[in-house]
Amino acid sequence: MYYRRKLLLSVLDSFEGELSNTYLQKVLFLVTRLQKKKAFDFVPYKYGCYSFQANQDLNTLTKYGLVEKETKNKQSTWKLVETDSLLYNLNKEDKQCILDVKKQIEFLSLRELVTYTYIKYPFFATKSRIAERLLSTEEFEKVNEQKRNHTSQKLFTIGYEGISLETYLNKLIINDVKLLCDVRKNPLSMKYGFSKNRLKSACEAVGIEYLHIPQLGIVSSKRQELNTQKDYDTLFKEYEKTTLKENEEYLFSINDYINKYSRIALTCFEKEVCMCHRGVVLKNIINQENWDIPHQNL
């Protein structure tokens, strides 16, 4: 079993085997703040800090028969099917993290716990629907100070190689990206969160629009033998002469999206732009006559 799932089970076990979904997310968030290597990453969401990966893992654990989910009046609760000293499957440091968090917040109501996380970690309250109701004027102002509201135009590129969905989304949020343009031919990924439908849903959940532009992608069959930078360069030269030339309408539609959204990002898999065709798309955009919009790889 993945270690992060053991952590989830141990958190539930430490809180008498049952927590509401929101309470569990907040407890898990606080536990990971104490970890040297965080088991989960989080994004600002409608009720504060939220981990898509943790939620996915909980659903997986229900399939294994280790956890049950109950929903009443639109409120979800997670329950351990059986408790069996799950905490002892963790390393010493992480056991202590859970115990420290429990000691700190075990007598807080859900409202009090949510408020506590908003005050201590205001960035994660920036997408909250309820922050203004829970916080004082001064506290809410600190949340607003964490919001990114850029008016200047900018074109970004971003790859998801080596990072979690939450870290990826936070990069977009911090840079106030309004539209994510997916330039993969086939937007499927074995990595959680990065297949088209799930990525689209996650983006929209944090206020970012998603657009798939398959016409700017490279077919998978041409990406099989890429072992050196020279291999990539050869592929990209062919791509520039064929695919981009044949799809200039879609290439230059990016101009329209920048005019509409001001801050957009082109995405594919590779971390390094020099090893990804989004870099070729970027080059052809910024080499247009009179182009003066800044660009950045995230």
C-alpha positions as CSV (number, residue, x, y, z in Angstrom):
1,M,0.0,0.0,0.0
2,Y,1.2,3.5,-0.8
3,Y,2.6,5.2,2.3
4,R,0.3,8.3,1.8
5,R,-2.7,6.0,2.1
6,K,-1.4,4.5,5.3
7,L,-1.2,8.1,6.6
8,L,-4.8,8.7,5.6
9,L,-5.9,5.6,7.5
10,S,-3.8,6.5,10.5
11,V,-5.4,10.0,10.7
12,L,-8.8,8.4,10.7
13,D,-7.8,5.9,13.3
14,S,-6.4,8.6,15.5
15,F,-9.8,10.4,15.4
16,E,-11.9,7.5,16.5
17,G,-12.2,6.1,13.0
18,E,-14.6,8.7,11.7
19,L,-14.3,12.2,10.3
20,S,-16.4,14.4,8.0
21,N,-14.8,15.0,4.6
22,T,-14.0,18.7,5.3
23,Y,-12.7,18.0,8.8
24,L,-10.5,15.2,7.4
25,Q,-9.1,17.4,4.7
26,K,-8.2,20.1,7.3
27,V,-6.6,17.6,9.7
28,L,-4.6,16.1,6.9
29,F,-3.5,19.5,5.7
30,L,-2.2,20.4,9.2
31,V,-0.4,17.1,9.5
32,T,1.4,17.6,6.2
33,R,2.5,21.1,7.4
34,L,4.5,19.3,10.1
35,Q,6.0,16.6,7.8
36,K,9.5,17.0,6.4
37,K,8.3,15.4,3.1
38,K,4.6,16.2,2.6
39,A,2.5,13.2,1.8
40,F,-0.1,15.3,0.1
41,D,-0.2,18.7,-1.6
42,F,-3.2,21.1,-1.4
43,V,-4.9,23.8,-3.3
44,P,-7.1,26.7,-2.2
45,Y,-10.7,25.4,-2.8
46,K,-14.3,26.4,-2.0
47,Y,-14.0,25.5,1.7
48,G,-10.3,26.1,2.0
49,C,-7.3,23.7,1.7
50,Y,-8.1,20.6,-0.4
51,S,-6.2,17.7,-1.8
52,F,-7.6,16.0,-4.9
53,Q,-5.1,13.2,-4.5
54,A,-6.3,12.5,-0.9
55,N,-9.9,12.4,-2.1
56,Q,-9.0,10.0,-4.9
57,D,-7.1,7.8,-2.4
58,L,-10.0,7.7,0.0
59,N,-12.2,6.5,-2.9
60,T,-9.7,3.8,-3.7
61,L,-9.6,2.7,-0.1
62,T,-13.3,2.2,-0.2
63,K,-12.8,-0.2,-3.1
64,Y,-10.4,-2.1,-1.0
65,G,-13.0,-2.3,1.8
66,L,-10.8,-0.4,4.3
67,V,-13.0,2.8,4.4
68,E,-16.7,3.5,4.0
69,K,-18.2,6.8,2.8
70,E,-21.6,7.9,4.1
71,T,-23.5,10.9,2.7
72,K,-26.3,12.6,4.6
73,N,-27.8,15.9,3.7
74,K,-25.0,16.5,1.2
75,Q,-22.4,16.0,3.9
76,S,-19.9,13.2,3.4
77,T,-18.3,11.3,6.3
78,W,-15.4,8.8,6.0
79,K,-15.3,5.8,8.4
80,L,-12.7,3.1,9.0
81,V,-14.2,-0.3,8.4
82,E,-12.0,-1.7,11.2
83,T,-9.3,-0.2,13.4
84,D,-6.1,-2.2,13.9
85,S,-3.4,0.0,15.3
86,L,-2.9,1.5,11.8
87,L,-0.8,4.3,13.3
88,Y,2.1,1.9,13.9
89,N,2.6,1.4,10.2
90,L,4.0,5.0,10.0
91,N,7.5,6.2,10.8
92,K,8.1,7.7,14.1
93,E,8.1,11.3,12.9
94,D,4.8,11.0,11.1
95,K,3.1,9.3,14.1
96,Q,4.2,12.3,16.2
97,C,2.8,14.7,13.5
98,I,-0.6,13.2,13.8
99,L,-0.5,13.2,17.6
100,D,0.6,16.8,17.7
101,V,-2.2,17.9,15.4
102,K,-4.8,15.9,17.4
103,K,-3.6,17.5,20.7
104,Q,-3.9,20.9,19.0
105,I,-7.3,20.7,17.5
106,E,-9.3,17.7,18.8
107,F,-11.7,19.9,20.7
108,L,-12.4,22.3,17.8
109,S,-15.7,22.2,16.0
110,L,-15.7,22.0,12.2
111,R,-16.4,25.7,12.0
112,E,-13.6,26.5,14.4
113,L,-11.1,24.2,12.6
114,V,-11.9,25.8,9.2
115,T,-11.5,29.2,10.7
116,Y,-8.2,28.3,12.3
117,T,-6.8,27.1,9.0
118,Y,-8.0,30.2,7.2
119,I,-6.3,32.5,9.8
120,K,-3.0,30.5,9.9
121,Y,-2.8,29.8,6.2
122,P,-4.7,32.6,4.4
123,F,-3.5,31.6,0.9
124,F,-5.6,28.5,1.1
125,A,-8.7,30.5,1.9
126,T,-8.5,32.6,-1.3
127,K,-11.0,30.5,-3.2
128,S,-13.3,30.0,-0.2
129,R,-17.0,30.7,-0.4
130,I,-17.4,31.1,3.3
131,A,-14.2,33.0,4.4
132,E,-15.9,36.4,4.7
133,R,-18.6,34.9,7.0
134,L,-16.1,33.2,9.3
135,L,-13.4,35.8,9.6
136,S,-13.1,39.3,11.0
137,T,-12.6,42.2,8.7
138,E,-8.9,42.3,9.4
139,E,-8.5,38.5,9.0
140,F,-10.4,38.5,5.7
141,E,-8.2,41.4,4.4
142,K,-5.2,39.1,4.9
143,V,-6.9,36.5,2.8
144,N,-7.5,39.1,0.1
145,E,-3.9,40.2,0.2
146,Q,-3.0,36.6,-0.9
147,K,-5.1,36.8,-4.0
148,R,-3.4,37.3,-7.3
149,N,-5.1,39.9,-9.5
150,H,-2.7,40.7,-12.4
151,T,-4.0,43.0,-15.2
152,S,-1.0,42.7,-17.4
153,Q,-0.9,40.2,-20.3
154,K,1.4,37.2,-20.1
155,L,1.9,33.9,-21.9
156,F,3.1,31.0,-19.8
157,T,4.1,27.4,-20.5
158,I,3.9,24.6,-18.0
159,G,4.7,20.9,-17.9
160,Y,3.4,18.4,-15.3
161,E,6.4,16.1,-15.3
162,G,7.5,15.4,-11.7
163,I,4.9,17.4,-9.8
164,S,1.5,16.7,-8.3
165,L,-1.8,18.0,-9.6
166,E,-2.1,20.4,-6.7
167,T,1.4,21.8,-7.2
168,Y,0.6,22.3,-10.9
169,L,-2.6,24.1,-10.1
170,N,-1.0,26.3,-7.5
171,K,1.6,27.4,-10.1
172,L,-1.3,28.5,-12.3
173,I,-3.2,30.2,-9.4
174,I,-0.1,32.1,-8.1
175,N,0.5,33.5,-11.6
176,D,-3.2,34.3,-12.1
177,V,-3.6,32.2,-15.2
178,K,-7.2,32.4,-16.5
179,L,-7.0,29.9,-19.3
180,L,-5.1,26.6,-19.7
181,C,-4.5,25.5,-23.3
182,D,-3.7,21.8,-23.5
183,V,-1.6,21.2,-26.6
184,R,-1.3,17.4,-26.3
185,K,-2.6,15.4,-29.3
186,N,-4.1,12.8,-27.0
187,P,-4.7,14.2,-23.5
188,L,-4.3,10.9,-21.6
189,S,-1.9,10.3,-18.7
190,M,-1.2,7.5,-16.3
191,K,-0.3,10.3,-13.8
192,Y,-3.3,11.1,-11.6
193,G,-5.1,14.3,-12.5
194,F,-3.7,14.9,-15.9
195,S,-6.1,13.2,-18.3
196,K,-8.4,15.6,-20.1
197,N,-11.6,15.3,-18.1
198,R,-10.0,15.2,-14.7
199,L,-7.6,18.1,-15.5
200,K,-10.5,20.1,-16.9
201,S,-12.6,19.5,-13.8
202,A,-9.8,20.4,-11.4
203,C,-9.0,23.6,-13.3
204,E,-12.6,24.7,-13.3
205,A,-12.8,23.9,-9.6
206,V,-10.2,26.6,-8.8
207,G,-11.5,29.1,-11.3
208,I,-9.3,28.4,-14.4
209,E,-10.8,27.6,-17.8
210,Y,-9.5,24.7,-19.8
211,L,-9.2,24.3,-23.5
212,H,-7.9,21.3,-25.5
213,I,-6.2,22.2,-28.8
214,P,-5.4,18.7,-30.3
215,Q,-4.5,20.3,-33.7
216,L,-1.2,21.6,-32.1
217,G,-0.3,18.2,-30.7
218,I,2.2,15.6,-32.0
219,V,1.0,12.0,-32.7
220,S,2.3,9.5,-30.2
221,S,3.9,7.3,-32.9
222,K,6.4,10.1,-33.6
223,R,7.5,10.3,-29.9
224,Q,8.7,6.8,-29.4
225,E,12.4,7.1,-30.0
226,L,13.4,10.3,-28.2
227,N,16.7,9.6,-26.4
228,T,18.8,12.7,-26.9
229,Q,18.2,16.4,-27.3
230,K,19.1,16.0,-31.0
231,D,16.2,13.5,-31.4
232,Y,13.8,16.1,-29.9
233,D,15.3,18.9,-32.1
234,T,14.8,16.7,-35.2
235,L,11.2,16.0,-34.3
236,F,10.4,19.6,-33.5
237,K,11.8,20.8,-36.9
238,E,9.5,18.4,-38.7
239,Y,6.6,19.4,-36.4
240,E,7.2,23.1,-37.2
241,K,7.3,22.5,-41.0
242,T,4.3,20.3,-41.1
243,T,1.8,20.4,-38.2
244,L,2.2,24.0,-37.3
245,K,2.1,25.1,-41.0
246,E,-1.0,23.0,-41.6
247,N,-2.7,24.4,-38.5
248,E,-1.8,28.1,-38.4
249,E,-5.4,28.9,-37.7
250,Y,-5.2,27.1,-34.4
251,L,-1.6,28.4,-33.7
252,F,-2.6,32.0,-34.1
253,S,-5.9,31.6,-32.3
254,I,-3.7,31.9,-29.2
255,N,-3.5,35.6,-29.9
256,D,-7.3,35.8,-29.5
257,Y,-7.2,33.9,-26.2
258,I,-4.6,36.2,-24.8
259,N,-6.7,39.2,-25.8
260,K,-9.7,37.7,-24.1
261,Y,-8.1,36.2,-21.0
262,S,-4.9,38.2,-20.7
263,R,-3.0,35.5,-18.9
264,I,-2.9,32.0,-20.5
265,A,-0.7,28.9,-20.2
266,L,0.2,26.3,-22.8
267,T,0.6,22.8,-21.3
268,C,2.1,19.4,-22.1
269,F,4.0,16.8,-20.2
270,E,7.7,17.6,-20.2
271,K,9.2,19.8,-17.5
272,E,11.8,21.4,-19.8
273,V,10.6,23.5,-22.7
274,C,13.5,22.4,-24.9
275,M,12.1,18.8,-24.7
276,C,8.5,19.7,-25.4
277,H,6.7,20.9,-28.5
278,R,5.0,23.6,-26.5
279,G,8.3,25.4,-26.8
280,V,8.0,25.4,-30.6
281,V,4.4,26.7,-30.3
282,L,5.7,29.4,-28.0
283,K,8.6,30.4,-30.4
284,N,6.2,30.8,-33.3
285,I,3.9,32.9,-31.2
286,I,6.5,35.3,-29.8
287,N,8.3,35.7,-33.1
288,Q,5.2,37.4,-34.6
289,E,5.8,40.9,-35.8
290,N,5.1,43.5,-33.1
291,W,4.8,40.9,-30.4
292,D,5.6,42.5,-27.0
293,I,3.9,40.3,-24.5
294,P,6.2,38.7,-21.9
295,H,6.4,34.9,-21.5
296,Q,7.6,32.5,-18.9
297,N,7.9,28.8,-18.3
298,L,6.5,27.7,-14.9
